[in-house]
Amino acid sequence: MRLVYLISIFLASFNLANSSEFFKDISNQILNQGDRLSYGVAVSDTNNDGNYEFIVTGFGNKNLALSSANGKLINVAKSKVFTDREKLTIGVASCDIDGDGFEEIYFLNTDTYSGVKRYSDRLIDLKNNKYIDLFEQEINKENLNLTAGRSVACVDRKGDGMYGFYVANYGGPTRFYEMSNKKITDKASELGLDKITGGRSVVSGHILSNKIDIFAANERGSNFLYKNVDGIYFDMAASQRVLDTYQNGRGTVLSDILYRGNLDIINGNWDGYHRLFVKRENFFEDIATSPFNTPSKIRTVISADFDNDGFDEIFMNNIGEPNKLFKILNNGKVREISIKTALEPNGLGTGAAVADIDNDGILELLISHGEVGLQKLTLYKANIDKKKNFIRIKPLNKNGAPARGATVTLISNKRKHAKTIDSGSGYLCQMEPVAHYGIRDKEKDFLVKIRWTNGKENTYKINEVGKTYTYTQK
């Protein structure tokens, strides 16, 4: 009888452990929020105080900058240039376009579905504790983006820390804005990037070369995969087998699917087959199978280690149907995780981003909603013991700004795991500029290799886990 009793206790404990929810809902930490139309979400230090904020765009609602304080998220954006209720903002990304070490914020405004629009985009800078729109300056008015757009990503094409903004437009030419002598210029034409298509998502990083390449997933047309050759771009999508001509791209992210030190492409297609494009020697191979590739109304796709177990998860944010969560196991195997919290079966998900916004070593997931109905923002984090350990790597470039587009590889006795410092995550959004790694069971002997945006590499020894390490490019 005693043996039967012990077995029953064990099975009860086992079932309880396996039935526990992956996420917990901490949306009550967001203060003073109501129903709203929101789209893109990014993570940046908006006020130069050394802490990151969630930037949430508003479509007929104010743009927000949500900062963590005393266990709560509070909006610290007050300037009308920043909040900009009238401009109908959907996409957002931040990076240092002028080399001053502070990230400027690109707000992509869209008041029409396709083609010509009324409201130009904003490029927000902080000067003398005051927000200004660089596009409102007289010197820059001739280069305004007056085409309906979707996503924006940062690209350090020359590897010198002077970023440009790739703007994925819909029904008009792609833009590529850079600054020189305080003037913003669209260089898309001279760089080979001014194609007209149904632009949707865009990511940049070390995809094909040692410089910063660009992948753009499109709608009603083929995808682009631009290789950086001495700062000029050449479309390699056909030879690399990522055209996906009959699918309609949405959420996209760079992720090391095989844990072998190379970045692959995870691409979600609207009501179409989702892709796991794994980089082979001469092309990318889609290794996705059911249930991962099952069509859904996909929006944002995020690859991150939410539960700090050393294996990345893929969070798939859908609109009007349940979200999904998968774990990337060894050898390219992807296993679905059953969730109830963060499932949001009636959620109108439009954007999402991750950051360790409260600096406790566990990532927070912020989801925005809107498009066809007003809904509140939601906030989740993994339901785990804080004793689970982590390593966080924060690379800064020579100007002292986040080195967006750099590749960080964690090397240990268990894996060789590459992550990108996010330049703009696929559809409308952008993640924190930190490489976050959970620690595997019995993992040790940690090294970190950073490949900077100019292709040069540095290797660092990690002696202690449970910390954030900041490395500055030499």
Secondary structure, 3 states (H helix, E strand, C coil): CHHHHHHHHHHHHHHHHHHCCCEEECHHHECCCCCECEEEEEEECCCCCCCCEEEEEECCCCCEEEEEECCEEEECCCCHHHHCHHHCEEEEEEECCCCCCCCEEEEEECCCCCCECCCCCEEEEEECCEEEEHHHCHHHHHHCCCECEEEEEEECCCCCCCCEEEEEEEEEECEEEEEECCEEEECHHHHCCCCEEEEEEEEEECCCCCCCEEEEEEECCCCEEEEEECCEEEECCCCCCCCCCCCCEEEEEEECCCCECCCEEEEEEECECCEEEEECCCCEEECCCCCCCCCECEEEEEEECCCCCCCCEEEEEEECCCCEEEEECHHHCEEEECCCCCCCCCCEEEEEEEECCCCCCCCEEEEEECCCCCECCEEEEECCCCCCCEEEEEEECCCCCECCCCEEEEECCCCEEEEECCCCEECCECCCCCEEEECCCCCCCEEEEEECCCCCEEEEEECCCCEEEEEECC
